[in-house]
Every structure is written in structure tokens, then in C-alpha cells.
């Protein structure tokens, strides 16, 4: 069934910044504060009683979210390398239960992703060494709660390593062509053995007005703890 709140108010503030302290270093970040509550919401419980959820937080509305990251580039003997990292914070929030029960709570999260990219002087391809969830945190990502019965949760992936090869083919389509194919190949590694556990690739065609994607093959096995 679908329930409509009689009245709710969402307000907040969002701040973003970007800085380039040097020609090699770029720093960026964002901060968001969100106040999202019901002003008036008569809610009927399964037993028939009615309560007003005024003052309850809206679903999937963390009070604070923030991120900060950097990119640092430097010249190598035959190309350019870029080291980047980002820290992302999400405050506690509620999911699926209008009553904001403990079982519907999704904890606050702190995640760090990092990437090292090298691009040769030819500029038509690059290789990326990346890691997601660098600190190997274990977090709940979503919850489905059936009141009085059960609750189902999904977890964020643990630490993942990978190598990606990005290729822009200029042999088939010259640089002044309206269409250029891009190929992205990614190899995932197990967090325990560092052995390859999946390969995926994607072929795209970029045009000035639209983007077409085909997925001939995609198999990425994400390890679990």
C-alpha cells in the first residue's frame, strides 16, 4: 500500500569547494546538512491504533553527508601519473520502516576509495590501479523490514582491488570523427588471495548528442568475507 504524509518539511545547506594549491594538486570536497521531518502524519498501526509521526525523520535522509578528496599528478619518464583518493561520510539513516525502528536503522559509514592512473604520452589509453573500501569496513547498505515478521539486509562489498585498462581507439576513428569507440576492461581481485576473481569489459560509442553502450560480456565476482 501507499501512504502519503499530510505534511513534511525538508531544509538544509550544501557547501562545495574546489582548490588547486599547486599546478599538480587539486583538492575538492562537499558538506551537506539535511533537516527532513514530518510535520503531520497520522499513521495507522496494524492493531488499528493511530499515532502521529510528526517529528520523525524521513526515510533515507541522513542528517549529514560529506566528502573530501584530492588528485595529485606528476610527470613520469614516458607519461603522466595521477594519484587520487576520496573519503566519504554518510550519517545514520532509516530505511523502509516509517516508525524508524532499530531494525530499520542503517549505521553511519566512513569509506575511502583510492586510484592510481598512468597515461602514456600517446594519450589514447591509460591503466588504473584502484581500491574501493580501502579500510575494509563492513556496513549494512539497505534494509527491508516486515513489522513483526523479519528484516532483510544487504551489505556493502568489502575491500575490492582492481586494474582497469581504458582505450580510446583512434585507428578506427580519427580524432576529428563524430564517433569514437571506448573500451574499458576491469579485473577484480580477491581481498584474501589477491588472485583475479572476475573480468568485465565494456564498449561504448561516444557522439556529440548521445552515448550508446553494449555489454557483450560482463562477469564480476565480488568476494565476501
N, C-alpha and C positions, 0 to 999 in steps of 0.2 A: 504494500500500500504506500501511498504518497501522502506525507503530511506537510502542510505549509505553516510556517511560523507566522503569527499575527504581525509581529514587528521585530526587527533586528537592526542593530547599528554596527557598522564597521568603520573604523577610523584608525589612522596611523601615520607613520612617517617613513620615508625611504631616502637613504643617502648613498650616493655612489661617488667614487673618486678614482682618478687615474693620474699617475705621476711618472715622469721619466727623469729620475735623478741624474742619469748619465746617458750617453748615446747607446750603451749596451744594456742598461737595466730599465725595466718597466714594471711598475707596481700598480695594482688595482684592487679594489675591494668594494663591498656594499654592506649596508646595515639596514634592516627593516624592523620596525616595531608595529605590531598589529593588535588593536583592541577590537575584538569581534565578539559581541554578546547578544543574546536575545533580550529584547525589551519586554515582550509579551508573547507567551507561547503556552496556551493551555494544552496539556498533554494528558491523554487518557491511558492509564496503566492497564495491563492485561486483566487485572481484577476489577476494572470498571471505575476505580477512583481517578480523580483528576487533580493534577498538580500543575503549577505554573513554572515553566523553566526560565523565567526572567532572571538574568544574571549569569546563566550558563554560557560557557564558551561555545562558539560554533564549531562544527566538525572540521577537521583537517586545517586548523587555523592556529599555527604556532605563534606565540606572542613575539618571539624574537628569532630572526634568521640573519645570518651574517656570513661573509666570506672574505678572504683576503688571499691574494696570490701574487706571483712575480714571474717574469720572464727575463732571463739573462742570456745574451747572445755573445759569441766571440768567434773570431776567425781561426780556422784550422789551416793546415798546410794546403788542403785542396777543397775547401768548402767552408760552411758555417755551421756551428753547433749552437743549440738553444736548450737551456735547462729551465724548466718551468715547474711550478708547484702551486697547489691551491689548498687552502684549509676552509672547510665548510661546516657551519654550525646550524643546527635546527633545534629549536626549543621543543619541550614536551607538547604533545597534541593528542586529540582524541579522534577515534575512527569508528564509524558505524553505529555507536550507541548514543542516542540523544541525551541519555542521562549521565553521560561522561563517567561511566563506571570504571573501577580499577582495571578490569579485564579489557576495556577498550582503549587503554592508555598506551600510546607509543612514546617511548622514552626519548629524551634529548639525545642528539647524535653529534659526534665530532669525527669528521672524516678528512683524510689527507690523500690527495692524488698527486702524482709526480710524473714527469715526462722528460726524456732526453731525446732531442731530434737532431739529426745530422743531414744536411743538404749539400751535395757536391756543387761545384761551380757550374755544372751543366744545367742545374735548376729544374730538370724535368723529372726528378724523382727524389725521394727522401726516405729515411729509415727512422723509426721511432721506437725507443725502448721506454715502456710505460709501466706504471704500477698503480692500481686502484686500491683504496682502503689500506694505505701503507702501514698503519698501526695494527692491522688485522683485528679490528674491532668486530664484535658480534652484536648486531642490532636487529630488532624487530622492524620490519618496513611497513607492514599493513596488518590490520586485524579485522576479522568478521566475527561479530558476536550475535548469537541467538539467545536472547534473555532466558535464563532458567534452564538452558539446554547445554550449549557448548560454545566454545570460541575457537576460531581457526586463525593461525598467524602465519605470515610469510616473513622470511628473514632476508636481510641484505646479504649479498655474496661476501665471503671472507676475502682476504687479500688475494689479488689477481695480478699476475705478471703477463706481459705480452710484448711482442715485437710486431710492428706494423710497417709494411712497405707501401708507399704511395707513389704511383706512377702516373704522370701526365704524358700521354703519347703524342709527340709532335711529328712523328714519322708518318703516321696515317693522315693526320690533320695538321696542316701548317698553323703557325701561331695566328695568322690573320683569318683563319677559318671561323665560321659561325658556330661550329660544333667541335668539341674536343673530348675524347673519352678519358675517364679517370679510372684507375684500377687501385683498389685498396685490398691488401692482403694482411690478415692478422693471425698471429699464432699465440694461443693461450698456453700458459704453463701452470702446472700444479704447484700449489703453495707448499706442499710437503716434499716432493721429489725434484722439483724444477724440471720435470720432463714434460714435453709437449702433450697437451691433453685436448687440443682442438684446433682446427684451422678453418678460417672463413675468408671468403673474398667477395668483393662487390664491384660491379662495373657500372659506371654512371656516364651519362652523356649530358654535358652542360651546354645550354643555349642561352642567349640573352634573356629570353622571356620565361623559360621553364626548365625543369630538371626531370629527367627520366631515369629510373633505376630498375635494373633487373637483378635477380638473385639466383643465378644458375645453381649455386651450391652454398649451403651455409650449415656448418656444424660446429658449435662451440660448446664443449662440455665443461661446465663450471664446477670446480671441485667443492666439496663440502667438508667441514671439519670432521 
